[in-house]
Amino acid sequence: MKKKLCSGLVVSALMYCLGGSAVAQEAAANPGSPARPAYLRLGLGSAYDIDGYYRSARLTLEYAPTLNRHLGLASRVVGVLGKPSGSSLEAQLPNQKYKAAYLEQEIIYYPLGTDKRVLFGVGAGGFAGYYRKNGFTYLQATDGRVTDYQLNSRQGLHAGYLLTASLEVALGQQKRWLLGAKSTLRNGIEGNTTTSTHSLTLGRRL
């Protein structure tokens, strides 16, 4: 577990350094070039619980500076909260819920450029956080109704790497606001190793 976490942090640090190196090289080549904008983004979407059993609400707050015409960084705070719903047997059990908090860091490549009205980006990075899930270790049901069960609760570290794809449209003549969508594929330790998330995003150029 520690080896995976250390590897993820090293990869993130290397990507950050590479991005900073690209900025320095561009600034040296173009000393009179204008400063690149940074964005503040709010995201609302869905993510799976740690075991991949049910969808949960996902809320993100992101600071994303652009490094040059094709590169940017994104630092993100993530909160996840959910519980079983619908006709599942889990929904009949008391106190079933999942919550988690993460920090995500990625470097983003914009193949069409960062100065366009439509921004398409693909990114890679790492994440680390903490989760808590109230679940069960045993469940017995008859005719679709739970007759016996044993509850449990677990918590711990969740960390790994992530891949993302995003599409945004800048609004207005000054392109200060951005509306878009983002999908993330994460692979980490603990529970369900590979999960996907999907979010709608609202951004503001700073």
N, C-alpha and C positions, 0 to 999 in steps of 0.2 A: 504494500500500500504506500509506504513512504517513498519507495523507488519510483512508482508511477507519479506521485505528486511532485517529487523533485524534478522528474523529467519534464512534466508539464510546465512547471515554473521556469525551468531553463529555456524551453522552447519559446515561451512568452517573452522572456527577457531578451533572447536573441532577436526575435522579430521586432521588438521595440527598438533595439540598437540599430538594426538594419534600416528601420524607418527613419530614425534620427539621422543616420548617415546619408540617406537619400535627400533629406531636407538640406543638410549642410552642403552637399554637392550642388544642389540646384541653386541655393543662395549664392554660392561662390561663382557659379556660372552666370547668374543673372542678378547682380547686386541691386539693380533698380526695380526688380519685380515686386508686385504688390503682395501684401501678406495674404496667406490663404485663410479662408474663414473656418470657424469652428461651429459645431452644431450641438444644441441640447435637444434630446429626443425623449419622448414619453411613449412607452409601448404597452399595449393591452392585448393579451391573447391567452393561449392555453398551453399546458405542458402536462406530461404524465407524472404520476406519483413515482416514488423511488423504485417500485416493482413493476411499473408499466401497466397497472391494472385499470386505472381510471384517470380521466382528464381532470385537471385542476386549473384554476385561474392563475395567470402569470402576469405580473406587473413589473415594468422595467423603467429605470431612469438612466440615461446615457449621456456622456460627454464625448464628443467625437470631433477632434481637430483634423483638418486635412493637412497632409504633409507636403504634397506637391500635386501636380495635375492628375496623377493616377494612383496615389497612395493616401491612406488615412488611417487613423487609430480610433478605437472605440473602447472606452472604459465604462462598464455597466454594473449597476446594482440591481439585483433581481430578487423579487419576493414571489413565492408560490404558496397557494392555499387552496385546499380542496377536500372533498369527501365523496364517498360512493353515492350514486344517485340512480334513479330509475327503478327497474324491477330486479336488480341484482340481489343476491342473498346477503352480500355485505351491507347493503343499505338497511337491512332489518336489524343489524347489530347496533348496540349503543356506543356512542362516543368514538365513531370511526372518522378519523380526519388525518390530513397530511399537511404539513407546513415546512417550508424550507427558505433559506436565504443564501444567495450566492454573490460572488464577485466574478465578473467575466472581463477578459482583456483579449482584444483581437487586433490584427492588422488587416486592413481592407484594401483590395485592389479594384479600381474603377476602370474597366477597359475602355469606356467611352469618354472618360475624363470627368473631373469634378466641377467643371464650369458649364455643364449642360443643364437644361431644364429637367431632363429625365436622367436620374442617377441610377445606374445599375452597378451593384458591388458584390464581390465574392470575398469572403474573409476566412481566416483561420486563427485560432488562438487557444486559450485555456480557461478553465473555470475552477473555482474552489468554493465550498460552502458547507453548510451544516443543515441537517434535516431531522425531523421528528415525525414518526408515523405511529398512530394508534391502529392496530390491526387485530388479528386473531391467529391462534395456532391450531385451533380445532373448530370444526363446524359440522353440524349434522342437521339435515333438513328432510321433511316429509311433505310431499305434494306442494313443493314450492314455498314452504314455510319453515323457518329455522326452529328446531326443537331443542337443540343443545349446542353450546359453544364455549370456547375458552379464549379470553382476550389477552393481548400482549401489547407492549409498547417498546419501540426501539428508536435509537437516535445515533447519529454519528456524522463523520466527515464524508463528503461527496466531492470528488475532484476528477479532472480529466482534461480532454481536449475537445474542441468544437470546430465545426465548419458551418459557414453561414452563406445565405444568398439574400439580397435585398433589392427592392425596386421602389424608387421614390419619384414623385413629381413635384417640382418647385412651383409654388403658387404666387400670383401677383407679378407686377412688372419688375419689382426689386428682388423677387425670388427669396423673400425672407422666411417663408413658411414652406414646409415640405410634408406631403402626405404620402404614405407608402405602406409596404408590407415586408415582413422579414421572416424567414424560415431558418431554423437552426437544427443541426444534427450533432448530438453530443455523445461522446463515449467516455465512460468513467468507471471508477471502482464502485463497489457496493451495489446490490440490487440488480435492476435491469441495466445492463451495461450500455446499451445504445437506445437513445430516446430522441424524439423530434419535438420541436416547439414551433408554433406559428403565432405571429403577432401583427396587429395593425399599429403603425407608428405615426406620430405627429411630431415634426421637428421644427426648431426655430433657429435661424442663423444668428449667431452672437456678434 
